[in-house]
Amino acid sequence: MLSIRLIGQPRLLRDGLTLPGPRGAKCWALLARVVRSPDPVSRQQLVSELFSEADDPMGALRWALAELRRRLGMPEALLGNPIVAGLDDDTEIDVDLVAAGHLPQPVPRGELLEGIEVQASPAFDTWLLVERQRVAGDAIGALRKEALRAMSAHDHARALTLASAMVDTSPLEEGPHVLLVKAFVAAGDRISAHRHVAATEAAFMRELGEPPSAALSAAARPPVTPNTAGVSSVATAQSLLTAGRAAVGAGAAGSGIATLRGAVAAAEGAGDGLLTATCLFELGSALVHAARGYDDEGAIVLDAAREAATSAGEQEIAAKALAELAYVDVLAARRECAVEGLSLAWEVAGPYPRVRAAVAAYDAVHLSDWGRLDASLERFDEAIDLCRETGAVKRGIWAMSHAARGAYLAGWLAAAERWAKEAQRQAQSEGWTAIRPWPEAWHAHVRLAKGDSPAAVRADIESSYALARQLEDPCWEGVTAKVMGLTFVAEGDTEAAMPWLEHAGTACRRINDSYKWLEAEVQVTDAEVALKIGDGERARAHAELALQVAARGDMPILLNRAETVLDALRGKVPQPA
């Protein structure tokens, strides 16, 4: 069997043995371009992208195709116009495997066509940038899923291998480092865990100019088992569980999480499966929803909760854990993982309508981020109905808040305004202050789209922005800052708008587990405004950031908007050298 490895340093293997590869970086670039394209690519397009500067462009393409056929040992491959890959049926391509959620052996490390840089057209450069992000997203998703499974199975050696491959694939992304540190701790190698924390902190300061979040160093700390003289471990765990829930509910996330960690340690020491599953779920949920930057540790804890609940026969807790795990993938735009996780959570939650309401709401957000707006709005209707039927008021408010965004994106302004207003009304009735900035921000978007006075919209959204700052929620802060900027854009005062848009982008990227859709949305909005005012350098920088996030997260609407900005710039500003 022939294996084509395009992740990391490209190479060919037959039955595990390395074969001589094609000569020239452009041959590898050509092979990747053909096999990664969903449709056959014409010879003229390939010449335009890769060989336009050759003395005989079409002849250079023919030579490269012939060289690939020779090295692949497939004389009938890469023929026709447009070019059809035509590879033998038993050919294995690593990028196809990871796109399907599977891992080749050995596990992939590095980026697509690592070390391959070619002098090509701007169109090919953009294609390669997008594909590298897409492949990295697929690889990280597959590696992460298998790493969590290995950690649940206490297969420490495999967990370490998978987590280190994640680090190699995305060395400046914090999440893989958190998982690797947790894998070291689980394996009992605390020295390596602390060494990796120190090395990562140094690398982030050197490359990014700022350290990783506190979540990384926290991952290296071992759990502390509380011990109260004369009190059983079960009673200790139950008491800490109650106190931890109350603290998190009151907004004291730090102390609440610390208390819940103690509850987990006490429950595990007591050997009570149901209590352990409950404590793990509450801790995992708090790490995901109440803390900033702890989604990766939260996912590990939630997966442990799922395993403990399944072993104890507590399917409702297992279903809730699966729902929250899927939500983490939705936020991070790990599209295939989210599809798989949401499907499994929906199935397991069958007997539990309240859990199904949560899964439907998360799925609706996922579909909206994915650009499937009509399907998203139908799913929101289902989620909101389930919330109403089961009395899940806060979940319904959350769903309506996100439905307002989905309807706005689809151009359904009346529906968006209705959902935003109802979410705000119910949040006020419930005293749920922390949710307010999100529906208020999307109501402001609708008002601007309807032509309301920008000054009036700004006067209302200022308090939402102030609240977001008080809550220290980077997503809420980012979206409200974006709307503040858009009110100035609507007045034609771009000088006042741009600092707000810049701040929105900074806020969205402030933590490692930011909401990737919002991050890309803010970046591309900044790029579009910069393009309108003729600031090509700023437009390019923000469009490329948006392009990378949108490509990795499979967000076609945002990807198209970013590419539109870059296409416009190609005719207006000089290409970078």
DRENVEX-773978 format. One record per residue (C-alpha): residue number from 0; residue in three letters; x, y, z. Coordinates in Angstrom, 1 decimal, decimal comma. Last residue first. Example, Ala and Ser with C-alpha at 12.3 -4.5 7.8 and 13.67 -1.06 7.14 Angstrom:
# residues 2
> i aa X Y Z
> 1 SER 13,7 -1,1 7,1
> 0 ALA 12,3 -4,5 7,8
This chain:
# residues 577
> i aa X Y Z
> 576 ALA 7,6 40,9 -1,3
> 575 PRO 4,2 41,9 -0,1
> 574 GLN 1,7 42,5 -3,0
> 573 PRO 1,3 46,2 -3,9
> 572 VAL -2,1 47,7 -3,0
> 571 LYS -5,3 48,2 -5,0
> 570 GLY -5,9 45,2 -7,3
> 569 ARG -4,7 42,6 -4,8
> 568 LEU -6,6 44,4 -2,1
> 567 ALA -10,0 43,6 -3,5
> 566 ASP -9,1 39,9 -3,5
> 565 LEU -7,9 40,1 0,1
> 564 VAL -11,1 41,7 1,2
> 563 THR -13,2 39,1 -0,7
> 562 GLU -11,1 36,3 0,9
> 561 ALA -12,0 37,6 4,4
> 560 ARG -15,7 37,7 3,5
> 559 ASN -15,6 34,2 2,0
> 558 LEU -13,9 32,8 5,0
> 557 LEU -16,5 34,4 7,3
> 556 ILE -19,3 32,8 5,4
> 555 PRO -17,4 29,5 5,0
> 554 MET -16,6 28,9 8,7
> 553 ASP -14,6 25,7 8,7
> 552 GLY -12,8 26,4 12,0
> 551 ARG -9,3 26,2 10,6
> 550 ALA -10,3 28,3 7,6
> 549 ALA -12,2 30,9 9,6
> 548 VAL -9,3 31,3 12,1
> 547 GLN -6,7 31,7 9,3
> 546 LEU -8,8 33,9 7,1
> 545 ALA -9,7 36,2 10,0
> 544 LEU -6,0 36,7 10,7
> 543 GLU -5,4 37,3 7,0
> 542 ALA -8,2 39,8 6,8
> 541 HIS -6,9 41,6 9,8
> 540 ALA -3,4 42,1 8,4
> 539 ARG -4,6 42,9 4,9
> 538 ALA -7,2 45,5 6,0
> 537 ARG -4,6 47,2 8,2
> 536 GLU -2,0 47,4 5,4
> 535 GLY -4,7 48,5 2,9
> 534 ASP -6,0 51,5 4,9
> 533 GLY -8,2 52,9 2,2
> 532 ILE -11,2 53,9 4,3
> 531 LYS -13,4 51,1 2,9
> 530 LEU -10,6 48,5 3,3
> 529 ALA -10,2 49,4 6,9
> 528 VAL -13,9 48,8 7,5
> 527 GLU -13,8 45,4 5,8
> 526 ALA -10,7 44,4 7,7
> 525 ASP -12,2 45,4 11,1
> 524 THR -15,3 43,4 10,3
> 523 VAL -13,1 40,4 9,3
> 522 GLN -11,3 40,5 12,6
> 521 VAL -14,5 40,8 14,7
> 520 GLU -16,1 37,9 12,9
> 519 ALA -13,0 35,7 13,1
> 518 GLU -12,8 36,1 16,9
> 517 LEU -16,6 35,7 17,2
> 516 TRP -16,5 32,4 15,5
> 515 LYS -13,5 31,3 17,5
> 514 TYR -15,1 31,7 20,9
> 513 SER -11,9 32,1 23,0
> 512 ASP -10,2 29,2 24,7
> 511 ASN -6,7 30,7 24,9
> 510 ILE -7,8 34,0 26,5
> 509 ARG -7,3 37,5 25,3
> 508 ARG -8,1 36,8 21,7
> 507 CYS -11,7 38,2 21,8
> 506 ALA -10,5 41,3 23,8
> 505 THR -7,8 42,2 21,3
> 504 GLY -10,2 42,0 18,4
> 503 ALA -12,8 44,2 20,1
> 502 HIS -10,0 46,7 21,1
> 501 GLU -9,0 47,1 17,5
> 500 LEU -12,7 47,6 16,5
> 499 TRP -13,0 50,3 19,2
> 498 PRO -9,8 52,0 18,1
> 497 MET -11,1 52,0 14,5
> 496 ALA -14,4 53,6 15,1
> 495 ALA -13,3 57,1 16,2
> 494 GLU -11,3 57,7 13,1
> 493 THR -14,0 56,0 11,1
> 492 ASP -16,5 58,7 11,9
> 491 GLY -18,9 58,1 9,0
> 490 GLU -21,9 58,1 11,4
> 489 ALA -22,6 54,4 10,6
> 488 VAL -18,8 53,7 11,2
> 487 PHE -19,2 55,4 14,6
> 486 THR -22,0 53,0 15,6
> 485 LEU -20,0 50,1 14,2
> 484 GLY -17,2 50,8 16,7
> 483 MET -19,5 50,6 19,6
> 482 VAL -20,9 47,4 18,1
> 481 LYS -17,5 45,9 18,0
> 480 ALA -16,8 46,9 21,6
> 479 THR -20,0 45,1 22,6
> 478 VAL -18,9 41,9 20,7
> 477 GLY -15,5 41,9 22,2
> 476 GLU -16,5 42,6 25,8
> 475 TRP -19,1 39,9 25,8
> 474 CYS -16,5 37,5 24,3
> 473 PRO -13,8 38,6 26,7
> 472 ASP -15,9 38,2 29,9
> 471 GLU -14,3 40,2 32,7
> 470 LEU -17,8 40,6 34,3
> 469 GLN -17,0 44,3 35,0
> 468 ARG -15,8 44,7 31,4
> 467 ALA -18,9 43,1 30,1
> 466 LEU -21,0 45,4 32,3
> 465 ALA -19,3 48,5 30,8
> 464 TYR -19,9 47,2 27,3
> 463 SER -23,6 46,7 28,0
> 462 SER -23,8 50,2 29,6
> 461 GLU -22,3 51,7 26,4
> 460 ILE -24,8 49,7 24,3
> 459 ASP -27,7 52,1 25,1
> 458 ALA -25,9 55,4 24,3
> 457 ARG -24,4 53,8 21,3
> 456 VAL -27,7 52,8 19,8
> 455 ALA -29,0 56,4 20,4
> 454 ALA -25,9 57,9 18,7
> 453 PRO -26,2 55,4 15,8
> 452 SER -29,8 56,6 15,2
> 451 ASP -31,8 53,7 14,0
> 450 GLY -31,4 52,6 10,4
> 449 LYS -32,8 49,1 10,5
> 448 ALA -29,3 47,6 10,3
> 447 LEU -28,2 49,7 13,2
> 446 ARG -31,1 48,5 15,3
> 445 VAL -30,4 44,9 14,4
> 444 HIS -26,7 45,2 15,5
> 443 ALA -27,9 46,8 18,7
> 442 HIS -30,2 43,9 19,4
> 441 TRP -27,2 41,7 18,8
> 440 ALA -25,2 43,5 21,5
> 439 GLU -28,1 43,5 23,9
> 438 PRO -28,6 39,8 23,5
> 437 TRP -24,9 39,2 24,4
> 436 PRO -24,4 41,9 27,0
> 435 ARG -27,2 40,7 29,2
> 434 ILE -26,1 37,1 30,1
> 433 ALA -24,3 38,1 33,3
> 432 THR -27,2 40,0 34,7
> 431 TRP -29,5 37,0 35,2
> 430 GLY -32,0 38,7 37,6
> 429 GLU -34,6 36,2 36,3
> 428 SER -37,0 39,0 35,2
> 427 GLN -34,2 41,0 33,7
> 426 ALA -33,0 37,9 31,8
> 425 GLN -36,5 37,3 30,7
> 424 ARG -36,9 40,7 29,2
> 423 GLN -33,5 40,7 27,6
> 422 ALA -34,1 37,3 26,0
> 421 GLU -37,5 38,5 24,8
> 420 LYS -35,9 41,6 23,2
> 419 ALA -33,2 39,6 21,5
> 418 TRP -35,7 37,0 20,2
> 417 ARG -38,0 39,6 18,7
> 416 GLU -35,2 41,7 17,3
> 415 ALA -33,7 38,7 15,5
> 414 ALA -37,1 37,7 14,2
> 413 ALA -37,7 41,1 12,8
> 412 LEU -34,2 41,4 11,3
> 411 TRP -34,2 38,1 9,4
> 410 GLY -31,1 38,8 7,4
> 409 ALA -29,6 35,4 8,0
> 408 LEU -26,9 36,9 10,2
> 407 TYR -29,5 38,7 12,2
> 406 ALA -31,5 35,5 12,6
> 405 GLY -28,4 33,6 13,9
> 404 ARG -27,5 36,4 16,4
> 403 ALA -31,0 36,5 17,8
> 402 ALA -31,0 32,8 18,0
> 401 HIS -27,9 33,1 20,3
> 400 SER -29,8 35,2 22,8
> 399 MET -32,9 33,0 22,4
> 398 ALA -30,8 29,9 23,3
> 397 TRP -29,3 31,6 26,4
> 396 ILE -32,7 32,8 27,6
> 395 GLY -34,1 29,3 27,0
> 394 ARG -31,3 27,7 29,0
> 393 LYS -32,1 30,2 31,8
> 392 VAL -35,7 29,2 31,8
> 391 ALA -35,4 25,5 31,7
> 390 GLY -39,1 24,9 32,4
> 389 THR -39,2 21,6 30,5
> 388 GLU -41,7 22,6 27,9
> 387 ARG -40,2 26,1 27,5
> 386 CYS -36,7 24,8 27,1
> 385 LEU -37,8 22,2 24,6
> 384 ASP -39,6 24,9 22,6
> 383 ILE -36,4 27,1 22,6
> 382 ALA -34,3 24,2 21,4
> 381 GLU -36,6 23,2 18,6
> 380 ASP -36,9 26,8 17,4
> 379 PHE -33,1 27,1 17,6
> 378 ARG -32,8 24,0 15,5
> 377 GLU -34,9 25,5 12,8
> 376 LEU -32,8 28,7 13,0
> 375 SER -29,6 26,7 12,6
> 374 ALA -30,9 24,7 9,6
> 373 ASP -31,6 28,0 7,8
> 372 LEU -28,2 29,4 8,9
> 371 ARG -25,8 26,7 7,8
> 370 GLY -22,7 28,9 7,9
> 369 TRP -20,8 26,6 10,2
> 368 ASP -21,1 29,1 13,0
> 367 SER -24,9 28,9 12,6
> 366 LEU -24,8 25,1 12,7
> 365 HIS -22,7 25,1 15,8
> 364 VAL -25,0 27,6 17,5
> 363 ALA -28,0 25,4 16,7
> 362 ASP -26,2 22,3 17,9
> 361 TYR -25,5 24,0 21,3
> 360 ALA -29,2 24,9 21,7
> 359 ALA -30,2 21,4 20,6
> 358 VAL -27,8 19,8 23,1
> 357 ALA -29,1 22,0 26,0
> 356 ALA -32,7 21,2 25,2
> 355 ARG -31,8 17,5 25,0
> 354 VAL -30,4 17,7 28,5
> 353 ARG -33,7 19,1 29,7
> 352 PRO -35,6 16,4 27,8
> 351 TYR -33,8 13,5 29,5
> 350 PRO -34,8 10,1 28,1
> 349 GLY -33,0 10,7 24,7
> 348 ALA -29,9 12,4 26,2
> 347 VAL -27,7 9,5 25,1
> 346 GLU -28,7 10,1 21,4
> 345 TRP -28,4 13,8 21,5
> 344 ALA -25,0 13,6 23,2
> 343 LEU -23,7 11,2 20,6
> 342 SER -24,9 13,5 17,7
> 341 LEU -23,5 16,6 19,5
> 340 GLY -20,1 14,9 20,0
> 339 GLU -19,7 13,6 16,4
> 338 VAL -20,7 17,0 14,8
> 337 ALA -18,6 18,9 17,3
> 336 CYS -15,5 16,7 16,6
> 335 GLU -16,0 17,3 12,9
> 334 ARG -16,2 21,1 13,4
> 333 ARG -13,5 21,8 15,9
> 332 ALA -14,7 25,4 16,0
> 331 ALA -13,2 26,0 19,5
> 330 LEU -16,6 27,1 20,9
> 329 VAL -18,4 24,2 19,2
> 328 ASP -15,7 21,7 20,5
> 327 VAL -16,3 23,0 24,1
> 326 TYR -20,0 22,6 23,5
> 325 ALA -19,6 19,0 22,5
> 324 LEU -17,9 18,3 25,8
> 323 GLU -20,7 20,1 27,6
> 322 ALA -23,3 17,9 26,0
> 321 LEU -21,3 14,7 26,6
> 320 ALA -21,1 15,6 30,3
> 319 LYS -24,9 16,2 30,5
> 318 ALA -25,5 12,8 28,8
> 317 ALA -23,1 11,0 31,3
> 316 ILE -24,9 12,8 34,2
> 315 GLU -28,2 11,5 32,8
> 314 GLN -26,8 8,0 32,2
> 313 GLU -25,9 7,3 35,8
> 312 GLY -25,1 3,6 35,6
> 311 ALA -22,1 4,0 37,9
> 310 SER -19,6 3,0 35,2
> 309 THR -21,3 5,4 32,8
> 308 ALA -21,2 8,2 35,3
> 307 ALA -17,5 7,7 36,0
> 306 GLU -16,6 7,7 32,3
> 305 ARG -18,7 10,8 31,6
> 304 ALA -17,2 12,5 34,6
> 303 ALA -13,7 11,7 33,4
> 302 ASP -14,6 13,1 30,0
> 301 LEU -15,9 16,2 31,8
> 300 VAL -12,6 16,6 33,7
> 299 ILE -10,5 16,3 30,6
> 298 ALA -12,8 18,8 28,8
> 297 GLY -12,6 21,2 31,7
> 296 GLU -8,8 21,1 31,5
> 295 ASP -9,0 22,2 27,9
> 294 ASP -11,8 24,8 28,6
> 293 TYR -9,8 26,5 31,3
> 292 GLY -9,1 29,9 29,8
> 291 ARG -11,8 31,9 31,6
> 290 ALA -13,6 30,3 34,4
> 289 ALA -17,4 30,0 34,9
> 288 HIS -18,6 28,1 31,9
> 287 VAL -15,9 25,6 31,0
> 286 LEU -14,1 25,2 34,3
> 285 ALA -17,4 25,3 36,1
> 284 SER -18,9 22,6 33,9
> 283 GLY -15,8 20,3 34,6
> 282 LEU -16,1 20,9 38,3
> 281 GLU -19,8 20,1 38,4
> 280 PHE -19,3 17,1 36,2
> 279 LEU -16,5 15,7 38,3
> 278 CYS -18,4 16,2 41,5
> 277 THR -21,4 14,4 40,1
> 276 ALA -19,4 11,5 38,7
> 275 THR -17,5 11,1 42,0
> 274 LEU -20,8 11,1 44,0
> 273 LEU -22,2 8,4 41,7
> 272 GLY -19,1 6,3 41,9
> 271 ASP -18,5 6,5 45,6
> 270 GLY -14,9 5,3 46,2
> 269 ALA -14,4 7,5 49,2
> 268 GLY -11,0 8,8 47,9
> 267 GLU -12,6 9,7 44,6
> 266 ALA -15,3 11,6 46,4
> 265 ALA -12,7 13,5 48,5
> 264 ALA -10,6 14,4 45,5
> 263 VAL -13,6 15,6 43,5
> 262 ALA -14,9 17,7 46,4
> 261 GLY -11,5 19,3 46,8
> 260 ARG -11,5 20,3 43,1
> 259 LEU -15,0 21,6 43,7
> 258 THR -13,7 23,9 46,5
> 257 ALA -10,9 25,3 44,2
> 256 ILE -13,5 25,8 41,5
> 255 GLY -15,8 27,7 43,8
> 254 SER -12,9 29,9 45,1
> 253 GLY -12,0 30,9 41,6
> 252 ALA -15,5 31,2 40,2
> 251 ALA -16,9 33,5 42,8
> 250 GLY -19,9 34,5 40,7
> 249 ALA -22,6 33,5 43,1
> 248 GLY -23,4 30,3 41,2
> 247 VAL -19,7 29,3 41,4
> 246 ALA -19,7 29,9 45,1
> 245 ALA -22,9 27,9 45,6
> 244 ARG -21,8 25,0 43,5
> 243 GLY -18,5 24,9 45,5
> 242 ALA -20,3 24,9 48,9
> 241 THR -22,6 22,1 47,9
> 240 LEU -19,9 20,0 46,4
> 239 LEU -17,6 20,7 49,4
> 238 SER -20,2 19,4 51,8
> 237 GLN -21,0 16,3 49,7
> 236 ALA -17,2 15,6 49,4
> 235 THR -16,6 15,9 53,1
> 234 ALA -19,6 13,8 54,0
> 233 VAL -18,4 11,1 51,6
> 232 SER -14,8 11,3 52,8
> 231 SER -16,0 10,7 56,4
> 230 VAL -15,6 13,4 59,1
> 229 GLY -13,7 12,7 62,3
> 228 ALA -10,7 14,9 61,4
> 227 THR -11,3 16,8 58,1
> 226 ASN -9,0 15,8 55,3
> 225 PRO -9,0 17,5 51,9
> 224 THR -7,3 15,7 49,0
> 223 VAL -5,2 18,1 47,0
> 222 PRO -5,1 17,5 43,3
> 221 PRO -1,7 17,9 41,6
> 220 ARG -0,7 21,2 40,1
> 219 ALA 0,7 21,0 36,6
> 218 ALA -2,6 22,1 34,9
> 217 ALA -2,7 25,2 37,0
> 216 SER 0,5 26,4 35,3
> 215 LEU -1,2 26,1 31,9
> 214 ALA -4,5 27,6 33,0
> 213 ALA -2,8 30,7 34,3
> 212 SER -2,7 32,0 30,8
> 211 PRO 0,3 31,7 28,4
> 210 PRO 2,9 34,5 28,6
> 209 GLU 3,1 37,5 26,4
> 208 GLY 5,5 38,7 23,7
> 207 LEU 4,3 36,2 21,2
> 206 GLU 7,4 34,4 20,1
> 205 ARG 9,8 34,9 23,0
> 204 MET 7,2 35,3 25,7
> 203 PHE 5,3 32,2 24,4
> 202 ALA 8,6 30,2 24,2
> 201 ALA 9,5 31,1 27,8
> 200 GLU 6,1 30,2 29,1
> 199 THR 6,2 26,9 27,2
> 198 ALA 9,6 26,0 28,6
> 197 ALA 8,5 26,7 32,1
> 196 VAL 5,3 24,7 31,7
> 195 HIS 7,2 21,9 30,0
> 194 ARG 9,6 21,7 32,9
> 193 HIS 6,8 21,6 35,4
> 192 ALA 5,1 18,7 33,7
> 191 SER 8,4 16,9 33,1
> 190 ILE 9,0 17,0 36,9
> 189 ARG 5,5 16,0 37,6
> 188 ASP 5,8 12,6 35,8
> 187 GLY 3,0 10,7 37,5
> 186 ALA 1,5 9,6 34,2
> 185 ALA -1,6 11,7 35,0
> 184 VAL 0,7 14,7 35,6
> 183 PHE 2,5 14,2 32,3
> 182 ALA -0,8 13,9 30,5
> 181 LYS -2,1 17,1 32,2
> 180 VAL 1,0 18,9 31,0
> 179 LEU 0,4 17,6 27,4
> 178 LEU -3,2 18,6 27,5
> 177 VAL -2,4 22,1 28,7
> 176 HIS 0,3 22,4 25,9
> 175 PRO -2,2 21,4 23,3
> 174 GLY -4,6 24,1 24,5
> 173 GLU -2,1 27,0 24,5
> 172 GLU -1,7 27,4 20,7
> 171 LEU 1,8 28,5 19,8
> 170 PRO 3,2 25,1 19,0
> 169 SER 0,2 24,0 16,9
> 168 THR 1,2 20,8 15,1
> 167 ASP 4,2 20,0 17,3
> 166 VAL 2,1 20,6 20,4
> 165 MET -0,7 18,3 19,1
> 164 ALA 2,0 15,6 18,4
> 163 SER 3,1 16,0 22,1
> 162 ALA -0,5 15,4 23,2
> 161 LEU -0,8 12,3 21,1
> 160 THR 2,4 10,7 22,3
> 159 LEU 1,7 11,6 25,9
> 158 ALA -1,8 10,1 25,7
> 157 ARG -0,3 7,0 24,1
> 156 ALA 2,2 6,5 27,0
> 155 HIS -0,4 7,3 29,6
> 154 ASP -3,0 4,8 28,6
> 153 HIS -5,2 5,6 31,6
> 152 ALA -8,3 4,7 29,6
> 151 SER -9,7 8,1 30,2
> 150 MET -6,3 9,6 29,3
> 149 ALA -6,2 7,6 26,0
> 148 ARG -9,8 8,7 25,1
> 147 LEU -8,8 12,4 25,8
> 146 ALA -5,7 12,0 23,6
> 145 GLU -7,8 10,3 20,8
> 144 LYS -10,2 13,3 20,6
> 143 ARG -7,3 15,7 20,8
> 142 LEU -5,4 14,1 18,0
> 141 ALA -8,4 14,0 15,7
> 140 GLY -9,3 17,6 16,4
> 139 ILE -5,7 18,9 16,2
> 138 ALA -5,3 17,1 12,9
> 137 ASP -8,5 18,5 11,4
> 136 GLY -7,7 22,0 12,5
> 135 ALA -4,1 21,8 11,3
> 134 VAL -5,4 20,6 7,9
> 133 ARG -7,8 23,5 7,7
> 132 GLN -5,2 26,0 8,7
> 131 ARG -2,6 24,7 6,3
> 130 GLU -5,3 24,7 3,6
> 129 VAL -6,1 28,4 4,1
> 128 LEU -2,5 29,5 4,0
> 127 LEU -1,8 27,2 1,0
> 126 TRP -4,8 28,6 -0,9
> 125 THR -3,8 32,2 -0,1
> 124 ASP -0,2 31,6 -1,4
> 123 PHE -1,7 29,9 -4,4
> 122 ALA -3,8 33,0 -5,3
> 121 PRO -0,8 35,3 -4,5
> 120 SER 1,1 33,4 -7,3
> 119 ALA 4,0 31,1 -6,7
> 118 GLN 7,6 31,1 -5,4
> 117 VAL 7,5 27,9 -3,4
> 116 GLU 7,9 27,1 0,3
> 115 ILE 7,9 23,5 1,5
> 114 GLY 9,3 23,2 5,0
> 113 GLU 6,2 21,6 6,3
> 112 LEU 3,9 20,6 3,5
> 111 LEU 0,8 20,8 5,8
> 110 GLU 1,9 21,6 9,3
> 109 GLY 3,6 19,5 12,0
> 108 ARG 3,1 16,1 13,4
> 107 PRO 1,0 13,2 12,2
> 106 VAL 0,6 10,1 14,3
> 105 PRO 2,8 7,1 13,2
> 104 GLN 0,5 5,7 12,2
> 103 PRO -2,4 7,4 10,5
> 102 LEU -5,1 9,0 12,7
> 101 HIS -8,8 9,1 12,0
> 100 GLY -11,3 12,0 12,3
> 99 ALA -12,4 11,9 8,6
> 98 ALA -10,3 15,0 7,9
> 97 VAL -7,5 13,2 9,7
> 96 LEU -7,6 10,4 7,2
> 95 ASP -7,9 12,5 4,1
> 94 VAL -4,9 14,6 5,1
> 93 ASP -2,9 11,4 5,7
> 92 ILE -3,4 10,0 2,2
> 91 GLU -3,7 6,2 1,9
> 90 THR -3,6 4,7 -1,6
> 89 ASP -5,6 1,4 -1,8
> 88 ASP -7,8 2,6 -4,6
> 87 ASP -5,0 3,7 -6,9
> 86 LEU -4,8 7,4 -7,5
> 85 GLY -6,8 9,0 -10,3
> 84 ALA -6,1 12,6 -9,2
> 83 VAL -8,2 14,0 -12,1
> 82 ILE -6,6 17,1 -13,7
> 81 PRO -9,1 19,3 -15,6
> 80 ASN -7,9 18,5 -18,2
> 79 GLY -6,8 14,9 -18,2
> 78 LEU -4,2 12,9 -16,2
> 77 LEU -2,9 12,9 -12,7
> 76 ALA -2,8 9,1 -12,3
> 75 GLU -2,7 6,4 -15,0
> 74 PRO 1,1 5,9 -14,8
> 73 MET 0,9 5,2 -11,1
> 72 GLY 4,3 4,4 -9,6
> 71 LEU 4,0 7,4 -7,2
> 70 ARG 7,5 8,6 -8,1
> 69 ARG 6,9 8,2 -11,8
> 68 ARG 3,4 9,7 -11,8
> 67 LEU 4,8 12,7 -9,8
> 66 GLU 7,6 13,3 -12,2
> 65 ALA 5,1 13,2 -15,1
> 64 LEU 2,9 15,7 -13,4
> 63 ALA 5,9 18,0 -12,8
> 62 TRP 7,1 17,7 -16,4
> 61 ARG 3,6 18,5 -17,8
> 60 LEU 3,3 21,6 -15,5
> 59 ALA 6,7 22,8 -16,6
> 58 GLY 5,7 22,3 -20,3
> 57 MET 2,6 24,4 -19,7
> 56 PRO 4,6 27,2 -18,1
> 55 ASP 7,4 27,2 -20,8
> 54 ASP 9,8 29,9 -19,6
> 53 ALA 8,5 29,4 -16,1
> 52 GLU 7,0 32,5 -14,3
> 51 SER 3,3 31,2 -14,6
> 50 PHE 4,2 27,8 -13,1
> 49 LEU 2,3 27,5 -9,8
> 48 GLU -1,0 29,4 -9,7
> 47 SER -1,5 30,3 -13,3
> 46 VAL -0,2 26,9 -14,5
> 45 LEU -2,5 25,1 -12,1
> 44 GLN -5,5 27,2 -13,3
> 43 GLN -4,6 26,5 -16,9
> 42 ARG -4,3 22,8 -16,2
> 41 SER -7,9 22,8 -14,8
> 40 VAL -8,5 21,6 -11,2
> 39 PRO -10,7 18,6 -10,5
> 38 ASP -13,2 19,2 -7,7
> 37 PRO -12,9 19,0 -3,9
> 36 SER -9,3 20,1 -4,1
> 35 ARG -7,0 18,6 -1,6
> 34 VAL -5,6 15,9 -3,9
> 33 VAL -4,8 18,4 -6,7
> 32 ARG -3,2 21,2 -4,7
> 31 ALA -1,3 18,7 -2,5
> 30 LEU 0,2 17,1 -5,6
> 29 LEU 1,1 20,5 -7,1
> 28 ALA 2,8 21,7 -3,9
> 27 TRP 4,8 18,5 -3,7
> 26 CYS 5,9 18,9 -7,3
> 25 LYS 6,6 22,6 -6,7
> 24 ALA 9,1 21,7 -4,0
> 23 GLY 11,3 20,0 -6,5
> 22 ARG 12,2 16,4 -7,2
> 21 PRO 9,5 13,8 -6,4
> 20 GLY 10,1 11,6 -3,3
> 19 PRO 12,3 8,6 -3,1
> 18 LEU 10,4 5,9 -1,2
> 17 THR 10,2 5,4 2,6
> 16 LEU 9,3 1,9 3,8
> 15 GLY 6,1 1,3 5,7
> 14 ASP 4,4 -0,8 3,1
> 13 ARG 5,1 1,9 0,5
> 12 LEU 5,9 5,3 1,9
> 11 LEU 6,0 8,7 0,2
> 10 ARG 7,1 11,9 2,0
> 9 PRO 6,1 15,4 2,9
> 8 GLN 7,8 17,0 6,0
> 7 GLY 4,9 17,5 8,3
> 6 ILE 1,5 16,6 7,1
> 5 LEU 1,6 15,6 3,4
> 4 ARG 2,2 11,9 3,9
> 3 ILE 1,2 9,8 0,9
> 2 SER 1,0 6,1 1,8
> 1 LEU 1,2 3,5 -0,9
> 0 MET 0,0 0,0 0,0
